[in-house]
Amino acid sequence: MKLGTQRAIEIQNKLIQFGAPRAQLLTQSKAYDDPLVPNTTAANRAKNRRVEFELIMK
């Protein structure tokens, strides 16, 4: 399993421990598909190691 996927699953599991319903969570790793900045330096790679949340109110 890739590191980005592992990171996403760990965050999802933590949210579930805090009471978030599993059925309402979508976990994705976009490390290579959607970098925040180009992966050209160590500092930029660190910026790309991130977790993003999107809250959708119904």
N, C-alpha and C positions, 0 to 999 in steps of 0.2 A: 504494500500500500504506500502511495506517495505521501510525503510529508504534509503537503497542503491538505490532502484528504484526511489524514490523521488529525490535523489541527482542527478542521471543520467538525469532525465527529466528536472530538473532545469537548469543544464548545457546545455542541448540541446536547451532549450528555450532561454537561453542567447545567444548562438551561432546564433540562428535564428534572434534574435533582432539585432545582429551585421551584418546580411546579408548572413549568410550561408544558402544555399538552403536545405529545410527540406528533400527533396528526397535524398539528398546525405549524410544524417546523420543516423547512426545506434546507437541506445542507448541500452545498456545492463547493468545489475547489476550482478556482479560476486562475491559478497561479501563472500559467503560461498563456492563457487566452486573453486575460484582461489585466495586465500589469498597470499599476498606478503611474509608474515612471519606467523608463527603459532599464533593463537589467544589465547595465554596462559597468556599474561600480558596486563595491561592497555596500556603500551607503544606500544606493538605490535598491539593491536587493533586499536590504533590511526594511526599507519603506514598503516594499511589495509583500512582506510577510505580515499580513494584516487580516483582521476579521471585520467584516461589514455586516450590519443588520439593516434590514428593510422592514419597517412596521407598516402593516396594511390594516387600516381600521375598517371594520364591516358595519 
